[in-house]
Amino acid sequence: MNLQRAIAKYLADRIEGLHPFKDDIAWNSAGNPYPYLLMTEISSSRRGLGSGVWDGITDDSHPVKLIKQRTVLRLTIRAISSKTESGNQIASTIGDKITDLFFKLCQYGGLDIQIPGTDPVETVHIERSIYQGSIDLQVDESGEPFIYQKALTFAFVTHRIHENHPVGIFSEIQINKE
């Protein structure tokens, strides 16, 4: 979920007028702004990196484990026609901008993206983004205005650090030999 929030903020900061939402309920409660973006997690898998149970020790003596996670997200763009541009063209333009941003995202060895609403500030490290495909969805003609839709699918490879906080630290151990 942190990855989705970070990507939503990253896109909203770089694409003017785009409104990212987690679902249609959040979009509806925000007053139905267009164009908007929905993100759906399709799949997620993870595996440990390194050679041991714990890969290292932090400064305050807690063991840490590096985890590589691969998350596939479907981004659905929905737009309506404006006075100067068709909704289909708006959705396609935004889709092209998103694709371009994600192609350039990890061009120089990964990127740390800030997770909004975290204090202290936390980031998610995206190692790379992998284009999976795109499709123009059928126009929703069930009411006015007609809603034009485009879906993009990307896989994101991220690194996480899992830190083990022991319940208590032994200061003295006694062994009785019998």
N, C-alpha and C positions, 0 to 999 in steps of 0.2 A: 504494500500500500504506500510506503514511503517513496518507492520508485515512481509510482503513478503521480503522487502529489508533486514530486520534484520535477518530473517531465512536464506536467501541466503548467507549473509556474514558469519553467524554462520557455515553453512555447508561447504562453500569454505575454511574456516580457518581450518576445522577439517578433510576434505577428500582431500587428495592430488590429484591434477590433475583435479578436478571437476570444471566445468565452469558454473555458474548459469546465466541465462538470463531471461528477462521478456517475450520475444517472439522470434519467428524465425527471425524477421527483425534485432533485436539486435545481435543475434547469427551470422547472415550472415555478418553484418557490422564488426564484430570482427574477421572475417577470418575463420569461420567455425571450431572452435576447438572442438575436441571430447575428452572425453565424456562430455556431457553437460546436464543441468537440466533446465526444464521449470516449472514455477509455475503458476497455474491457480486457481483463487478463484471460488469455486463452489457455496458457500452460505455464508451468514453472518447474524447474528442476535445479538441484544444487548438488555440489560435491566438494569435498574438502581438498584443500591444496596442502602442499608440504609432505613431509615424510612420517611424522609422528602423530601421536594423539594430540599434542599441543605443539604449536609451531614456534612459540616464543614466550617471553615473559615481559610484562609491562614494567614501567619504572617503579610501580608500587607492588611488585611481586605477584601479580595475577597472571596465570597462564592464558594465552590467547591462541585461537585457531583461525586460520584464514579459510574463507568459504567462497567459492565461485558459484554464482547463481545465474541461470539463464531463464529469462522471463519473456514470453511472447505476448505482446499487447496488440489489440486491434483498436485503431483510432478511427472513429466514425465522425465525419464532418457533415454537418447539416446547415444548409443555407437557403435563403429565400431570395427571390429576385428583388433588385432595387430599381430605381428609376433609370439608372444608367447601365446596369449590368444584369445579366441573367443569373439566377441562382446556380445553374450548372457551371457557369464560368467562375463564379465566386468560389464554389466548392473545389473546382479543379485548381484554381490559383493557390488557394490555401494548402491543398494537398501537395502541390509542387514545392511550396515554401517549406513545408514540414519535411518532405523528402530531402530537400537540399540541406536543411539544418542537420538532419540526422546523418546524412552522408559526410558532412563536415565535422560532426560532433566529436569523433575520436580520431581525427586525422593526425594528431600529434601525440599519440600514446595515451589516450584516455582523457576523461574530464570529470571533475568533481562538481556536482550540481547541488545547490543548497536545497534542503528540505524545508518548505515553508512552515512556520508556526512552531519551530523547535527552539528551545532556550535552555542551555546554550546552543548556538548554531551547529546543526549537524549537516553533513553532506553525504551524498551517495556517489561512489566512484563507478562511473560507467566505463568499462574497458573498451567496449565496441558496441555498435548498433548494426544489425544485419537486416537488410531489406528482405521481406518475405513475399510481398505482393501488394497489389491494389486492385480495386474493383469499383466501378461506378454502379451504385445501387439504384434500384428502380425509384422513380419519382413518386413521392407520397401525394396522391391526388385526392385523398379522402376529404379534404376541406380546403378552405382558403387560409393562407396562401399555400401554393404548392411548395413542397419541401424537397430540395435537391440534396442527394446524399452521395458521399464518396467514402470508401473504407480503405485504410492502409494497415498493413500488418508488418510489424518490426519485432525482431528479437533483440533483447538487450542483455549483454553479459556484464554483470556487476561483481564487485568484490566486497565482501563484508568481513568484518573482524568480530569473532565471537569471543567475548572475554568471560572467563570463569571466575566468579567471586566465591571463594570458599566460605562456608558458614562460620567457621572459627579457625584460628591459627593456634597450633600446638606450641606452647612455649617450653614445655618440659615433658619428656617421655621417660617413664620408668619401666624397666623390664625386670621381672622376677625370674630368676633361674632356679629350678627345682631339680 
